Amino acid sequence: MTSTPKKSWRQKLYEIIYEADTPAGKWFDIILLLIILFSIVVIMLETVTSYQEKYGDFFNIAEWTVTIIFSIEYILRIYTIKKPSAYIFSFFGIIDFLSTIPKYISLFFAGAGILIALRALRLLRVFRILKLSPFVGESQGLTKSLKASRAKISVFLLAVLILTIILGTVMYMVEFGHNSGFDNIPKSMYWAIVTLTTVGYGDIAPVTSLGQFIASIIMILGYGILAVPTGIVSAEYSKQKGQDTHQNTQVCPNCHASQHHDDAKFCYKCGHKLNEH
């Protein structure tokens, strides 16, 4: 009977930091999220003058404490992975770096500390912590649908652009000289876009009967136009529903690739053996 090789403390640390499927990894990420939330609350309260005057010292200490914790976490993430560059230049690696350095920069440049608000982006890790694999799969299906329908959407947007030019020109011809704000074609095109998208700022409005009639037609047309891209993406999305997208939070210790299937033993990107829980 062969005994399982004992994991080194570095491997154990790697699983805690990078894996959310293990109890220790889940607790690590939950505590990390709570610290991020705490730091964001501190940043928000710090902008309130009365709180800043009363608790300024506490806010400063809290920010430095959080910054040091994030610095240690960042260094450990680099140390525990086999290819540090895979983490450093990854999406979360860049976010972690940008959310850590502002406090250090504020020592040399006043006002740079406000960039600490970038820590909010780290809350994206909540998708790993809660192991929302069905939602991860759904988001991937949506991404594939958007990519598959990009040609149709591009043609649709081109058609809308042409329509906007025509409508803007028509409204310029109808409303010019009536002090309604349609002073030139670009401005009229801006009005056409605002009306087609049913936003309706009201900064420009037709005053002639013909202009108001055309505007009414454009408003009704806008509701139909908004539904077209939704229909295109929905049609493509329905094609993706049959595909298996169930994935876990496991990260490859070699190349830092994520989004592996639950039954995967090896990394789909580099072929390295994945850690077994």
Backbone torsions as a table, in degrees:
resi	resn	phi	psi	omega
1	MET	NA	121.0	-177.8
2	THR	-86.4	135.7	179.3
3	SER	-90.3	145.8	180.0
4	THR	-71.0	134.8	179.2
5	PRO	-60.1	137.3	-178.4
6	LYS	-72.9	134.6	-179.1
7	LYS	-79.0	139.7	176.6
8	SER	-73.4	163.4	-179.3
9	TRP	-64.2	-27.7	178.3
10	ARG	-67.8	-40.5	177.2
11	GLN	-66.2	-41.1	178.2
12	LYS	-63.2	-42.1	178.5
13	LEU	-64.0	-38.4	178.3
14	TYR	-60.8	-45.4	-179.2
15	GLU	-64.6	-36.3	179.1
16	ILE	-67.5	-42.1	-175.0
17	ILE	-77.9	-41.6	-171.2
18	TYR	-100.2	-21.2	-176.0
19	GLU	-103.2	134.6	176.3
20	ALA	-107.1	3.7	179.7
21	ASP	-84.8	-20.1	179.0
22	THR	-90.7	152.4	178.8
23	PRO	-57.3	-43.4	-179.6
24	ALA	-65.3	-40.9	179.0
25	GLY	-64.9	-38.3	179.6
26	LYS	-66.3	-43.4	179.3
27	TRP	-65.6	-38.7	178.2
28	PHE	-59.4	-46.4	-178.0
29	ASP	-70.7	-34.3	178.2
30	ILE	-66.0	-45.0	178.0
31	ILE	-62.1	-40.5	179.0
32	LEU	-62.1	-41.7	178.6
33	LEU	-64.7	-40.3	178.7
34	LEU	-62.5	-38.8	177.7
35	ILE	-65.4	-41.3	178.7
36	ILE	-62.3	-46.0	179.3
37	LEU	-61.1	-42.3	178.6
38	PHE	-60.1	-44.7	-178.0
39	SER	-65.8	-35.7	179.3
40	ILE	-68.1	-40.6	177.4
41	VAL	-61.9	-42.1	178.2
42	VAL	-60.4	-44.1	-179.9
43	ILE	-61.5	-42.8	-178.9
44	MET	-65.9	-45.1	-178.8
45	LEU	-67.1	-28.4	-179.2
46	GLU	-65.8	-24.0	-179.5
47	THR	-81.4	-10.4	175.9
48	VAL	-84.2	117.9	-172.9
49	THR	-54.4	-45.7	-177.2
50	SER	-63.9	-39.8	178.4
51	TYR	-69.9	-38.2	-179.4
52	GLN	-64.1	-40.6	179.5
53	GLU	-66.8	-35.4	-174.8
54	LYS	-87.2	-39.9	-173.7
55	TYR	-119.5	24.9	-177.2
56	GLY	-55.1	-44.5	-179.1
57	ASP	-64.7	-41.4	178.8
58	PHE	-63.0	-43.9	179.2
59	PHE	-59.5	-42.6	-178.8
60	ASN	-64.5	-44.1	179.0
61	ILE	-63.8	-42.9	-179.2
62	ALA	-61.9	-42.6	-179.4
63	GLU	-65.4	-41.3	179.0
64	TRP	-67.2	-37.7	178.2
65	THR	-62.2	-47.6	179.2
66	VAL	-63.0	-41.7	179.7
67	THR	-61.4	-42.5	179.3
68	ILE	-65.1	-40.9	178.3
69	ILE	-61.2	-45.3	-180.0
70	PHE	-67.1	-32.8	178.3
71	SER	-65.9	-44.2	178.8
72	ILE	-63.3	-43.4	179.7
73	GLU	-61.6	-42.1	-179.3
74	TYR	-62.6	-43.6	179.6
75	ILE	-65.0	-41.5	179.4
76	LEU	-65.2	-36.6	178.4
77	ARG	-63.8	-39.1	178.9
78	ILE	-70.2	-39.5	-175.2
79	TYR	-70.6	-37.7	-172.6
80	THR	-82.4	-14.2	-179.4
81	ILE	-94.9	146.4	-175.8
82	LYS	-69.2	-37.3	178.2
83	LYS	-115.8	91.9	-176.9
84	PRO	-54.3	-35.4	-177.9
85	SER	-63.6	-28.2	179.0
86	ALA	-62.6	-36.3	177.2
87	TYR	-83.2	-44.9	-175.2
88	ILE	-55.9	-41.6	-176.3
89	PHE	-99.0	8.8	175.2
90	SER	-79.4	170.2	-179.3
91	PHE	-58.1	-52.3	-178.3
92	PHE	-69.0	-31.1	177.9
93	GLY	-63.0	-43.7	179.0
94	ILE	-66.7	-42.4	178.7
95	ILE	-62.1	-44.4	179.8
96	ASP	-60.9	-41.4	180.0
97	PHE	-66.4	-47.1	-178.6
98	LEU	-65.4	-29.1	-179.4
99	SER	-85.1	-6.8	-178.4
100	THR	-101.4	-37.9	-171.7
101	ILE	-76.1	-22.5	-174.9
102	PRO	-54.6	-38.4	-177.8
103	LYS	-66.1	-36.5	177.2
104	TYR	-68.8	-39.3	179.5
105	ILE	-64.6	-33.8	-178.3
106	SER	-64.3	-16.3	176.1
107	LEU	-67.8	-27.6	-176.8
108	PHE	-108.5	-28.3	-179.0
109	PHE	-127.1	119.5	-179.7
110	ALA	-68.0	140.3	177.3
111	GLY	90.5	-11.6	-178.6
112	ALA	-71.0	-18.4	-178.4
113	GLY	-62.4	-22.3	-179.5
114	ILE	-64.9	-20.1	178.6
115	LEU	-68.4	-9.1	178.1
116	ILE	-61.7	-19.6	178.2
117	ALA	-60.0	-15.7	176.8
118	LEU	-62.0	-16.5	179.0
119	ARG	-60.0	-24.5	-179.6
120	ALA	-58.7	-29.3	179.9
121	LEU	-65.2	-23.6	179.9
122	ARG	-69.8	-15.8	179.0
123	LEU	-65.8	-11.3	176.0
124	LEU	-61.2	-19.1	179.7
125	ARG	-67.6	-11.5	-179.3
126	VAL	-59.7	-27.8	179.8
127	PHE	-67.8	-28.5	176.4
128	ARG	-79.2	-40.8	-174.0
129	ILE	-65.1	-47.0	-176.7
130	LEU	-80.4	-2.4	180.0
131	LYS	50.1	55.1	179.2
132	LEU	-85.0	59.6	-176.5
133	SER	-60.5	-36.0	176.5
134	PRO	-61.3	-38.7	-179.9
135	PHE	-71.2	-35.2	176.6
136	VAL	-63.1	-43.4	178.2
137	GLY	-62.5	-41.7	179.3
138	GLU	-63.4	-40.8	-179.9
139	SER	-65.6	-35.9	177.6
140	GLN	-68.2	-38.9	177.1
141	GLY	-62.4	-39.5	178.3
142	LEU	-65.7	-40.8	178.4
143	THR	-61.6	-44.5	178.6
144	LYS	-63.2	-38.3	179.5
145	SER	-64.7	-41.6	178.7
146	LEU	-63.8	-40.8	178.7
147	LYS	-65.9	-41.7	-178.0
148	ALA	-68.2	-28.3	-177.1
149	SER	-101.1	9.3	-176.0
150	ARG	-63.1	-32.8	179.7
151	ALA	-66.7	-45.4	179.8
152	LYS	-64.9	-41.4	180.0
153	ILE	-66.3	-37.1	178.8
154	SER	-62.7	-43.2	177.5
155	VAL	-63.4	-41.1	179.1
156	PHE	-62.6	-44.9	179.9
157	LEU	-65.0	-36.0	176.8
158	LEU	-64.3	-40.9	178.1
159	ALA	-64.1	-40.2	178.4
160	VAL	-65.4	-39.7	178.3
161	LEU	-61.6	-44.7	178.2
162	ILE	-63.0	-42.9	178.3
163	LEU	-61.4	-40.2	179.2
164	THR	-63.0	-41.4	178.8
165	ILE	-63.3	-44.2	-179.3
166	ILE	-64.4	-48.2	-179.0
167	LEU	-64.2	-41.0	178.1
168	GLY	-61.9	-40.4	179.2
169	THR	-66.9	-43.3	-180.0
170	VAL	-62.1	-45.5	-178.9
171	MET	-67.3	-32.8	176.2
172	TYR	-63.8	-43.8	-179.8
173	MET	-66.0	-36.7	-177.2
174	VAL	-77.3	-41.3	-170.4
175	GLU	-99.4	-12.7	-176.4
176	PHE	-60.8	133.1	178.3
177	GLY	91.7	1.8	-179.3
178	HIS	-108.3	14.2	179.2
179	ASN	54.2	39.3	-179.5
180	SER	-102.3	-2.5	178.6
181	GLY	103.5	-7.6	179.5
182	PHE	-86.6	69.6	-172.7
183	ASP	-81.6	-25.2	179.4
184	ASN	-152.7	169.4	-176.3
185	ILE	-67.0	-43.5	176.8
186	PRO	-56.0	-40.4	178.8
187	LYS	-67.3	-36.7	177.4
188	SER	-68.0	-35.5	176.2
189	MET	-65.6	-39.3	176.3
190	TYR	-58.8	-44.0	178.3
191	TRP	-62.4	-40.8	-179.1
192	ALA	-63.3	-40.7	178.9
193	ILE	-65.0	-45.9	-179.9
194	VAL	-61.7	-38.0	-179.1
195	THR	-74.6	-41.9	179.6
196	LEU	-62.9	-36.2	-180.0
197	THR	-84.1	4.8	178.5
198	THR	59.0	26.3	177.1
199	VAL	-77.4	-56.3	174.7
200	GLY	63.9	69.4	178.8
201	TYR	-66.1	-32.7	-180.0
202	GLY	86.0	3.7	179.2
203	ASP	-72.9	-25.1	174.7
204	ILE	-129.2	133.1	-179.5
205	ALA	-147.8	139.4	178.8
206	PRO	-69.3	146.7	-179.8
207	VAL	-115.7	-18.6	179.0
208	THR	-83.3	157.0	-179.7
209	SER	-64.1	-42.1	179.3
210	LEU	-64.6	-41.4	178.8
211	GLY	-62.7	-41.2	179.4
212	GLN	-68.6	-34.0	177.1
213	PHE	-66.4	-45.0	178.3
214	ILE	-62.7	-40.5	179.2
215	ALA	-61.2	-38.7	179.0
216	SER	-63.6	-42.1	178.5
217	ILE	-62.7	-42.0	-179.3
218	ILE	-64.3	-39.8	179.2
219	MET	-61.6	-44.9	178.8
220	ILE	-65.6	-41.0	178.9
221	LEU	-61.2	-34.7	-177.9
222	GLY	-59.7	-38.7	179.8
223	TYR	-62.9	-39.8	178.5
224	GLY	-69.7	-39.3	-178.5
225	ILE	-65.1	-38.7	-179.4
226	LEU	-64.3	-26.8	-177.0
227	ALA	-81.4	-19.1	-174.6
228	VAL	-63.3	-54.0	-179.6
229	PRO	-61.5	-32.5	177.7
230	THR	-62.5	-42.3	179.0
231	GLY	-65.6	-38.9	-179.9
232	ILE	-63.9	-48.3	-179.4
233	VAL	-66.8	-38.9	-179.9
234	SER	-62.3	-39.7	179.2
235	ALA	-63.3	-42.0	178.5
236	GLU	-70.5	-35.3	-178.0
237	TYR	-65.1	-37.3	-179.7
238	SER	-63.7	-26.0	178.4
239	LYS	-73.7	-24.3	-177.3
240	GLN	-86.1	-12.4	-171.5
241	LYS	-64.3	-29.1	-177.4
242	GLY	-78.3	-9.1	-176.4
243	GLN	-83.4	148.6	179.1
244	ASP	-81.5	116.5	-179.3
245	THR	-122.0	13.8	-176.9
246	HIS	-72.4	120.1	-175.2
247	GLN	-135.3	164.3	177.0
248	ASN	-114.5	-170.8	-175.7
249	THR	-99.3	9.3	-174.9
250	GLN	-66.7	136.8	-179.5
251	VAL	-113.4	135.7	179.7
252	CYS	-66.8	126.7	-179.2
253	PRO	-70.5	-11.0	-177.0
254	ASN	-97.2	-52.7	-175.5
255	CYS	-112.8	-1.2	176.3
256	HIS	70.9	16.4	177.1
257	ALA	-71.8	145.3	-179.7
258	SER	-121.8	-168.2	177.3
259	GLN	63.1	46.6	175.5
260	HIS	-86.4	152.6	176.1
261	HIS	-71.3	155.9	-176.0
262	ASP	-59.4	-33.8	-177.3
263	ASP	-94.5	10.2	-177.6
264	ALA	-72.7	134.7	176.5
265	LYS	-104.6	-25.2	-178.3
266	PHE	-128.2	153.9	-179.5
267	CYS	-67.5	133.0	-179.9
268	TYR	-70.9	-16.7	-175.3
269	LYS	-95.3	-48.8	-175.9
270	CYS	-114.7	-9.4	178.8
271	GLY	82.3	3.2	-179.6
272	HIS	-70.4	146.1	179.6
273	LYS	-67.6	133.4	179.5
274	LEU	-83.8	155.8	179.6
275	ASN	-70.0	139.9	177.7
276	GLU	-99.0	134.0	-179.1
277	HIS	-94.1	NA	NA
